[in-house]
Amino acid sequence: MADDRGYQAVIGLEVHIQLLTNTKAFSAEPTSYGEIPNTRVGPITLALPGTLPRPNEAVIEFGVRLALALGCTLTERNEFARKNYFYADLPKGYQITQDKTPLATGGGLSIRLKNGQKKFINLIRIHMEEDAGKSIHDQDPDDTLIDLNRAGTPLLEMVSAPDIRSGEEAYQYLTEVRKLVRYLRICDGNMEEGSLRCDANISVMKKGADKYGTRVEVKNMNSIRNVQRAIEYEIERQIDLIEKGIPFTQETRSFDAVSGTTFSLRSKEAANDYRYFPEPDIQPVILTKDFIQKVESTLPPLPQALFEKYVKDFQLSEYDAGVLTESREFSEYFEELSLFCPNKKAAANWAMGPIKSYLNERAVSITDFPLSAAQMAKLVNIVDEGKVSFSMASQELFPKLVESPGNDPLELAGKLNLIQTSDTGQLQDLVKQALDAFPEKITEYKNGKTGLIGLFMGEVMKLSKGKADPKVASKLLKETLDKL
């Protein structure tokens, strides 16, 4: 790896975030995915003479939402620009984007690595732009097919500083970006469908050097894991070339997921190749304080803030906090559940255990879970209070409740004869029966094999059919053994 040979990787990521708007960036044409090719186009996408673009307010709102969540500085006067290049899937021959006045600058995102360390990745800018169409090369042996449905779809381009140093850091960064845009409900984050795309700028340099190496951009990676793989391959490729004294130039490359290698596409364009100039058909968009405050008021609790809350306030492990904040819907359910549960750890265990198992077995979302948070909390609490054992509650009571959510958990537990007994007289009889069943083990226990108390407890639970209160039974068992 790079560190082993005295090199350091320098990586910056450009993430293209396709927005969940109903219509395109500069027209009223619909943006629905997976439609018949070239059925979501109109005069503006086709660049017919006399058509004029008009900004979609939802695009601006979504951009502000992301910028606020990342602590960016918003630009008051937003001007659009034309980025000129010819592609067959871009009928105008230029892309409407932002050049000198990006929507936002600065800010950043904190990531957590596998070793537990935290790292802050700075951002350079976030800007608004439109997408191009799609060229399809694998459906016809002789011709490239063009689908313009995606042309004009709104994007936010989020450009990181070159702060990333490894494929793992890139993986964690993209994972956090995807989680964040889903929390904000501005993008579905599906890289496989192209709604979240990433270009990686990669170079290597000797540790301690004051000058970056030759930068290569890698495109066309359709999963977070493939971004990591492409970066790791490219780092090693560049080091090998440097070590062998083979010069290489700045270029754009693509990633082959089958072979795990990158290959050259073209020499990398510079900014002046695009001949940016102000878009004459769109007036500048002014962000007012009232508009920004209105957007800010709609922001949900964000995953990193919830993570810190669960670790610091709820005293949960970082692993638990990570699972509970994987999606906005799941964290919202847990947030409501925790309001009704004094024991936050118990609530977390139920959320990550029986509830998550139920969802995974049926491949459904928490939004399809039949028990409300208030109803679920009643079940969590009667277990925490010792009225029903966890094993009985999870194996017997929980399945019955999800079948008939209208039932009260405690009443249903009574009907199913699942209420734990804490009657000391009844439990003392069970303790005696358990000890009588293993007289030879009592001697071993008295001789120091105290772990055998688990055997006796198991027998007590068996005799009670799982209804003995473990705390009371354990205390009686130990007291009885100590007297023998």
C-alpha positions as CSV (number, residue, x, y, z in Angstrom):
1,M,0.0,0.0,0.0
2,A,0.9,3.7,-0.3
3,D,2.1,4.1,3.3
4,D,4.4,1.1,3.0
5,R,6.4,2.7,0.3
6,G,6.6,6.2,1.7
7,Y,3.8,7.6,-0.5
8,Q,0.7,9.5,0.5
9,A,-2.5,9.5,-1.6
10,V,-4.4,12.8,-2.1
11,I,-8.0,12.3,-3.0
12,G,-10.9,14.7,-3.7
13,L,-14.4,13.5,-4.5
14,E,-17.0,15.2,-6.7
15,V,-20.4,13.8,-5.8
16,H,-23.4,14.4,-8.2
17,I,-26.6,14.3,-6.3
18,Q,-29.7,13.8,-8.4
19,L,-32.6,15.7,-6.7
20,L,-36.0,14.2,-5.9
21,T,-38.0,17.0,-7.6
22,N,-41.1,16.3,-9.6
23,T,-39.9,18.3,-12.6
24,K,-36.6,19.1,-14.2
25,A,-34.2,21.9,-13.3
26,F,-35.3,24.4,-15.8
27,S,-38.6,23.1,-17.2
28,A,-41.9,21.5,-16.2
29,E,-40.9,18.2,-17.8
30,P,-41.3,15.2,-15.3
31,T,-38.3,13.5,-13.8
32,S,-39.7,10.0,-13.1
33,Y,-37.1,7.2,-13.4
34,G,-37.4,4.0,-15.5
35,E,-39.8,5.3,-18.1
36,I,-39.8,4.4,-21.8
37,P,-36.8,6.2,-23.4
38,N,-37.4,9.7,-24.7
39,T,-40.9,10.0,-23.2
40,R,-39.9,12.5,-20.5
41,V,-38.7,15.3,-22.9
42,G,-40.1,18.5,-24.2
43,P,-39.2,21.7,-26.0
44,I,-36.6,22.8,-23.5
45,T,-34.8,19.5,-23.2
46,L,-34.8,19.3,-27.0
47,A,-33.4,22.8,-27.2
48,L,-36.1,23.9,-29.7
49,P,-35.7,27.5,-31.0
50,G,-37.5,30.1,-28.9
51,T,-37.6,28.1,-25.7
52,L,-36.4,29.7,-22.4
53,P,-35.3,27.9,-19.2
54,R,-36.8,28.8,-15.9
55,P,-35.3,27.8,-12.5
56,N,-37.1,25.2,-10.4
57,E,-37.5,26.7,-6.9
58,A,-37.4,23.2,-5.3
59,V,-33.9,22.8,-6.7
60,I,-32.8,25.9,-4.9
61,E,-34.6,24.8,-1.7
62,F,-32.9,21.4,-1.7
63,G,-29.5,22.9,-2.3
64,V,-30.0,25.3,0.6
65,R,-31.1,22.4,2.8
66,L,-27.9,20.4,2.0
67,A,-25.7,23.5,2.5
68,L,-27.2,24.3,5.9
69,A,-26.8,20.6,7.0
70,L,-23.1,20.7,6.1
71,G,-22.4,24.1,7.7
72,C,-21.6,25.8,4.4
73,T,-21.6,29.5,3.7
74,L,-24.5,30.4,1.3
75,T,-24.0,32.7,-1.7
76,E,-26.6,35.5,-1.7
77,R,-26.5,36.2,-5.5
78,N,-26.6,33.0,-7.5
79,E,-25.8,33.3,-11.2
80,F,-26.0,30.5,-13.7
81,A,-23.5,29.8,-16.4
82,R,-23.2,27.8,-19.7
83,K,-20.6,25.1,-19.7
84,N,-19.9,24.4,-23.4
85,Y,-19.1,20.9,-24.7
86,F,-20.7,18.7,-27.3
87,Y,-22.2,15.4,-26.4
88,A,-24.9,13.6,-28.4
89,D,-27.0,13.3,-25.2
90,L,-26.9,17.1,-24.6
91,P,-29.0,18.7,-27.4
92,K,-28.2,22.3,-26.5
93,G,-24.5,21.7,-26.8
94,Y,-24.0,23.3,-23.3
95,Q,-24.9,22.5,-19.8
96,I,-26.5,25.0,-17.5
97,T,-24.5,25.1,-14.3
98,Q,-22.8,27.5,-11.9
99,D,-19.3,28.7,-12.3
100,K,-18.1,31.8,-10.3
101,T,-21.0,32.0,-7.9
102,P,-21.6,28.5,-6.5
103,L,-24.6,28.1,-4.2
104,A,-22.4,27.4,-1.2
105,T,-18.8,27.2,-0.2
106,G,-16.9,25.8,2.8
107,G,-18.4,23.5,5.4
108,G,-17.7,19.8,5.6
109,L,-18.6,16.4,6.9
110,S,-17.2,14.3,9.7
111,I,-16.5,10.6,9.1
112,R,-15.8,7.7,11.5
113,L,-13.2,5.2,10.4
114,K,-13.2,1.5,11.3
115,N,-10.5,2.0,13.9
116,G,-12.9,4.5,15.7
117,Q,-11.0,7.6,14.7
118,K,-12.9,10.6,13.4
119,K,-11.9,12.8,10.5
120,F,-13.4,16.0,9.1
121,I,-13.5,16.3,5.3
122,N,-13.7,19.9,4.2
123,L,-15.9,21.0,1.2
124,I,-14.9,23.4,-1.5
125,R,-18.3,24.1,-3.0
126,I,-21.8,23.0,-3.8
127,H,-23.4,24.2,-7.0
128,M,-26.6,23.6,-8.9
129,E,-26.6,22.2,-12.5
130,E,-28.6,20.0,-14.9
131,D,-27.8,16.5,-16.0
132,A,-27.2,15.3,-19.5
133,G,-29.0,12.4,-21.2
134,K,-27.8,8.9,-21.4
135,S,-25.8,7.2,-24.2
136,I,-26.5,3.4,-24.4
137,H,-23.7,1.4,-26.0
138,D,-24.7,-2.2,-25.3
139,Q,-28.2,-2.6,-26.8
140,D,-27.3,-2.3,-30.5
141,P,-24.2,-3.9,-32.1
142,D,-23.6,-1.0,-34.5
143,D,-25.1,2.2,-33.0
144,T,-25.1,4.1,-29.8
145,L,-28.6,4.8,-28.6
146,I,-29.6,8.1,-26.9
147,D,-32.2,8.4,-24.1
148,L,-32.9,12.0,-23.2
149,N,-35.2,11.3,-20.3
150,R,-32.5,12.2,-17.8
151,A,-31.4,15.4,-19.7
152,G,-32.3,18.5,-17.6
153,T,-32.7,16.5,-14.4
154,P,-31.5,18.7,-11.5
155,L,-28.2,17.9,-9.8
156,L,-26.2,19.3,-6.9
157,E,-22.5,18.9,-7.3
158,M,-20.7,18.6,-4.0
159,V,-16.9,19.0,-4.3
160,S,-14.7,18.0,-1.4
161,A,-11.3,19.4,-0.6
162,P,-8.4,16.9,-1.3
163,D,-8.5,15.8,2.3
164,I,-9.2,12.1,1.7
165,R,-6.2,9.8,2.0
166,S,-7.4,6.3,1.3
167,G,-10.1,4.2,-0.3
168,E,-11.6,3.5,3.2
169,E,-11.9,7.2,3.9
170,A,-13.6,7.7,0.6
171,Y,-16.0,4.8,1.4
172,Q,-16.9,6.2,4.8
173,Y,-17.4,9.7,3.3
174,L,-19.7,8.5,0.6
175,T,-21.6,6.4,3.1
176,E,-22.2,9.6,5.2
177,V,-23.2,11.6,2.2
178,R,-25.7,9.1,1.1
179,K,-27.1,8.8,4.6
180,L,-27.4,12.6,4.8
181,V,-29.2,13.2,1.5
182,R,-31.7,10.5,2.4
183,Y,-32.3,12.1,5.8
184,L,-32.8,15.4,4.1
185,R,-35.1,13.6,1.5
186,I,-33.5,15.4,-1.4
187,C,-32.1,12.3,-3.1
188,D,-32.8,8.6,-2.9
189,G,-29.0,7.8,-2.9
190,N,-29.2,4.9,-5.3
191,M,-25.8,4.7,-7.0
192,E,-27.0,1.7,-9.0
193,E,-29.7,3.8,-10.7
194,G,-27.3,6.8,-11.1
195,S,-29.1,9.1,-8.7
196,L,-25.9,9.4,-6.7
197,R,-22.7,9.5,-8.8
198,C,-19.1,10.0,-7.8
199,D,-15.9,11.1,-9.7
200,A,-12.7,10.6,-7.8
201,N,-9.6,12.8,-8.3
202,I,-6.6,10.9,-7.2
203,S,-2.8,11.6,-7.0
204,V,0.1,10.4,-5.0
205,M,3.1,12.2,-3.6
206,K,6.0,11.3,-1.4
207,K,5.3,11.9,2.3
208,G,6.6,15.3,3.3
209,A,6.6,16.6,-0.2
210,D,5.2,20.1,-0.8
211,K,3.8,19.5,-4.2
212,Y,0.9,17.3,-5.3
213,G,1.5,14.6,-7.9
214,T,-0.2,14.3,-11.3
215,R,-3.9,14.1,-10.8
216,V,-6.1,11.5,-12.5
217,E,-9.9,11.6,-12.5
218,V,-11.8,8.3,-12.4
219,K,-15.5,8.2,-13.5
220,N,-18.3,5.6,-14.0
221,M,-18.4,3.9,-10.6
222,N,-21.8,2.5,-9.7
223,S,-21.4,1.6,-6.0
224,I,-19.6,2.9,-2.9
225,R,-17.6,-0.2,-2.8
226,N,-16.4,0.2,-6.4
227,V,-15.3,3.8,-5.6
228,Q,-13.1,2.3,-2.9
229,R,-11.8,-0.4,-5.2
230,A,-11.0,2.1,-8.0
231,I,-9.1,4.4,-5.7
232,E,-7.1,1.6,-4.2
233,Y,-6.2,0.3,-7.7
234,E,-5.3,3.7,-9.0
235,I,-3.1,4.5,-6.0
236,E,-1.0,1.4,-6.6
237,R,-0.9,2.0,-10.4
238,Q,0.4,5.5,-10.0
239,I,3.0,4.5,-7.4
240,D,4.2,1.7,-9.7
241,L,4.6,4.1,-12.6
242,I,6.5,6.6,-10.4
243,E,8.8,3.9,-9.1
244,K,9.6,2.7,-12.6
245,G,10.2,6.2,-13.8
246,I,7.4,6.1,-16.3
247,P,5.8,9.6,-16.8
248,F,2.0,9.9,-17.0
249,T,-0.3,12.9,-17.7
250,Q,-3.5,14.3,-16.3
251,E,-6.4,12.3,-17.7
252,T,-9.9,11.0,-17.2
253,R,-10.2,7.2,-16.6
254,S,-13.0,4.8,-16.1
255,F,-13.3,1.8,-13.8
256,D,-13.9,-1.8,-14.9
257,A,-15.7,-3.5,-12.0
258,V,-15.1,-7.0,-13.3
259,S,-11.3,-6.8,-13.5
260,G,-11.0,-4.2,-10.7
261,T,-8.8,-1.9,-12.9
262,T,-9.0,1.5,-14.4
263,F,-8.5,2.4,-18.1
264,S,-8.0,5.7,-20.0
265,L,-10.9,7.5,-21.5
266,R,-9.4,10.9,-22.6
267,S,-7.0,13.6,-21.6
268,K,-8.5,15.7,-18.8
269,E,-10.1,18.9,-19.8
270,A,-9.2,22.2,-18.1
271,A,-11.7,24.8,-17.1
272,N,-10.9,27.0,-20.1
273,D,-11.9,24.1,-22.4
274,Y,-15.5,24.5,-21.4
275,R,-15.6,28.3,-22.3
276,Y,-17.8,29.2,-19.3
277,F,-19.9,32.3,-19.7
278,P,-23.0,33.7,-17.9
279,E,-26.3,32.2,-18.9
280,P,-28.1,35.1,-20.6
281,D,-31.6,33.5,-20.3
282,I,-31.7,33.2,-16.5
283,Q,-31.8,36.1,-14.1
284,P,-29.6,35.8,-11.0
285,V,-31.4,34.1,-8.0
286,I,-31.1,36.0,-4.8
287,L,-31.3,34.1,-1.5
288,T,-33.1,36.1,1.1
289,K,-32.7,35.7,4.9
290,D,-36.4,34.8,5.1
291,F,-36.1,32.0,2.5
292,I,-33.0,30.6,4.2
293,Q,-34.7,30.7,7.6
294,K,-37.8,29.0,6.2
295,V,-35.7,26.2,4.7
296,E,-33.7,25.9,8.0
297,S,-36.9,25.4,9.9
298,T,-37.7,22.3,7.9
299,L,-34.4,20.5,8.7
300,P,-34.9,17.2,10.5
301,P,-32.5,16.0,13.3
302,L,-29.4,15.0,11.4
303,P,-27.6,11.6,11.7
304,Q,-24.4,12.8,13.3
305,A,-26.3,14.9,15.9
306,L,-28.4,11.9,16.7
307,F,-25.4,9.6,16.9
308,E,-23.8,11.9,19.5
309,K,-27.1,12.1,21.4
310,Y,-27.4,8.3,21.6
311,V,-23.8,7.9,22.7
312,K,-23.6,10.7,25.2
313,D,-27.2,11.1,26.5
314,F,-28.5,7.6,26.1
315,Q,-25.2,5.9,27.0
316,L,-25.4,3.6,24.1
317,S,-22.4,2.1,22.3
318,E,-21.1,3.6,19.1
319,Y,-22.2,0.4,17.3
320,D,-25.8,0.8,18.6
321,A,-25.8,4.5,17.7
322,G,-24.6,3.6,14.2
323,V,-27.4,1.0,13.6
324,L,-30.1,3.3,15.0
325,T,-29.1,6.2,12.7
326,E,-28.8,4.1,9.5
327,S,-32.0,5.6,8.1
328,R,-34.1,8.6,9.0
329,E,-37.3,6.5,9.2
330,F,-35.7,4.1,11.6
331,S,-34.2,6.8,13.8
332,E,-37.5,8.6,13.9
333,Y,-39.3,5.5,15.2
334,F,-36.6,5.0,17.8
335,E,-36.8,8.6,18.8
336,E,-40.5,8.2,19.5
337,L,-40.0,4.8,21.2
338,S,-37.4,6.3,23.5
339,L,-39.8,9.0,24.6
340,F,-42.0,6.3,26.2
341,C,-39.2,4.1,27.6
342,P,-37.2,5.2,30.7
343,N,-34.6,2.5,29.9
344,K,-33.1,3.7,26.6
345,K,-30.8,0.6,26.3
346,A,-33.8,-1.7,26.5
347,A,-35.6,0.3,23.8
348,A,-32.4,0.1,21.6
349,N,-32.2,-3.6,22.1
350,W,-35.7,-4.2,21.0
351,A,-35.3,-1.8,18.0
352,M,-32.1,-3.6,16.9
353,G,-33.3,-7.1,17.8
354,P,-36.9,-8.2,17.4
355,I,-38.1,-5.2,15.4
356,K,-35.2,-5.2,12.9
357,S,-35.4,-9.0,12.5
358,Y,-39.1,-8.6,11.7
359,L,-38.4,-6.0,9.1
360,N,-35.5,-8.0,7.5
361,E,-37.4,-11.3,7.4
362,R,-40.2,-9.5,5.5
363,A,-38.1,-7.1,3.5
364,V,-40.2,-4.2,4.6
365,S,-39.4,-0.7,6.0
366,I,-40.1,0.5,9.5
367,T,-42.9,2.6,8.0
368,D,-44.7,-0.7,7.4
369,F,-44.2,-2.0,11.0
370,P,-47.7,-2.6,12.5
371,L,-46.9,-1.5,16.1
372,S,-46.8,2.2,16.9
373,A,-43.9,3.4,19.0
374,A,-46.3,4.0,22.0
375,Q,-47.7,0.4,21.7
376,M,-44.2,-1.0,21.4
377,A,-43.0,0.9,24.4
378,K,-45.6,-0.8,26.6
379,L,-44.1,-4.2,25.6
380,V,-40.5,-2.9,26.3
381,N,-41.6,-1.5,29.7
382,I,-43.4,-4.6,31.0
383,V,-40.2,-6.6,30.2
384,D,-38.0,-4.0,31.9
385,E,-40.3,-4.1,34.9
386,G,-39.9,-7.8,35.2
387,K,-43.5,-8.7,34.5
388,V,-42.6,-10.8,31.4
389,S,-39.3,-12.3,30.6
390,F,-37.5,-11.1,27.5
391,S,-37.4,-14.6,26.0
392,M,-41.2,-15.0,26.4
393,A,-41.9,-11.5,25.3
394,S,-39.8,-11.8,22.1
395,Q,-40.7,-15.3,21.2
396,E,-44.4,-15.5,22.3
397,L,-45.9,-12.1,23.0
398,F,-44.2,-10.0,20.2
399,P,-45.4,-12.2,17.3
400,K,-49.0,-12.1,18.7
401,L,-48.9,-8.4,19.1
402,V,-47.8,-7.7,15.5
403,E,-50.7,-10.0,14.4
404,S,-53.2,-8.0,16.5
405,P,-51.7,-4.5,17.2
406,G,-54.9,-3.4,19.0
407,N,-54.2,-5.5,22.1
408,D,-52.7,-4.2,25.3
409,P,-49.3,-6.1,25.8
410,L,-49.9,-6.7,29.5
411,E,-53.4,-8.0,29.1
412,L,-52.4,-10.2,26.2
413,A,-49.5,-11.5,28.3
414,G,-52.0,-12.5,31.0
415,K,-54.3,-14.3,28.5
416,L,-51.3,-16.2,27.2
417,N,-50.2,-17.1,30.7
418,L,-46.8,-15.4,30.2
419,I,-46.7,-13.2,33.4
420,Q,-43.6,-13.9,35.4
421,T,-44.1,-15.1,38.9
422,S,-42.2,-13.4,41.7
423,D,-44.0,-15.2,44.5
424,T,-41.2,-16.2,46.8
425,G,-43.1,-19.2,48.2
426,Q,-43.8,-20.7,44.8
427,L,-40.3,-19.9,43.6
428,Q,-38.7,-21.5,46.7
429,D,-40.5,-24.8,45.8
430,L,-39.1,-24.6,42.3
431,V,-35.6,-23.9,43.7
432,K,-35.9,-27.0,45.9
433,Q,-37.0,-29.2,43.0
434,A,-34.1,-27.9,40.8
435,L,-31.5,-28.6,43.5
436,D,-33.0,-32.1,44.2
437,A,-32.6,-33.0,40.6
438,F,-28.8,-32.5,40.8
439,P,-27.6,-33.5,44.2
440,E,-24.0,-34.3,43.0
441,K,-23.7,-30.9,41.4
442,I,-24.5,-29.2,44.8
443,T,-21.3,-30.8,46.2
444,E,-19.3,-29.5,43.2
445,Y,-20.8,-26.0,43.7
446,K,-19.8,-26.0,47.3
447,N,-16.3,-27.1,46.3
448,G,-15.9,-23.9,44.2
449,K,-17.6,-24.6,40.8
450,T,-19.8,-21.6,41.2
451,G,-20.6,-21.5,37.5
452,L,-23.0,-24.4,38.1
453,I,-25.5,-21.8,39.4
454,G,-26.4,-21.4,35.7
455,L,-27.4,-25.1,35.5
456,F,-29.7,-24.7,38.5
457,M,-31.2,-21.5,37.1
458,G,-31.9,-23.2,33.9
459,E,-33.8,-26.0,35.7
460,V,-35.8,-23.4,37.7
461,M,-36.8,-21.7,34.4
462,K,-37.6,-25.0,32.8
463,L,-39.8,-26.0,35.8
464,S,-41.6,-22.7,35.7
465,K,-42.0,-22.9,31.9
466,G,-40.1,-19.6,31.6
467,K,-42.3,-17.7,34.0
468,A,-40.0,-17.4,37.0
469,D,-38.7,-13.9,37.7
470,P,-35.0,-14.4,37.1
471,K,-33.9,-11.8,39.6
472,V,-35.9,-13.2,42.4
473,A,-35.2,-16.8,41.5
474,S,-31.5,-16.2,41.3
475,K,-31.4,-14.6,44.7
476,L,-33.4,-17.4,46.3
477,L,-31.2,-20.0,44.6
478,K,-28.0,-18.4,45.9
479,E,-29.4,-18.0,49.4
480,T,-30.5,-21.6,49.4
481,L,-27.1,-22.9,48.2
482,D,-25.2,-20.8,50.7
483,K,-27.3,-22.4,53.5
484,L,-26.6,-26.0,52.4
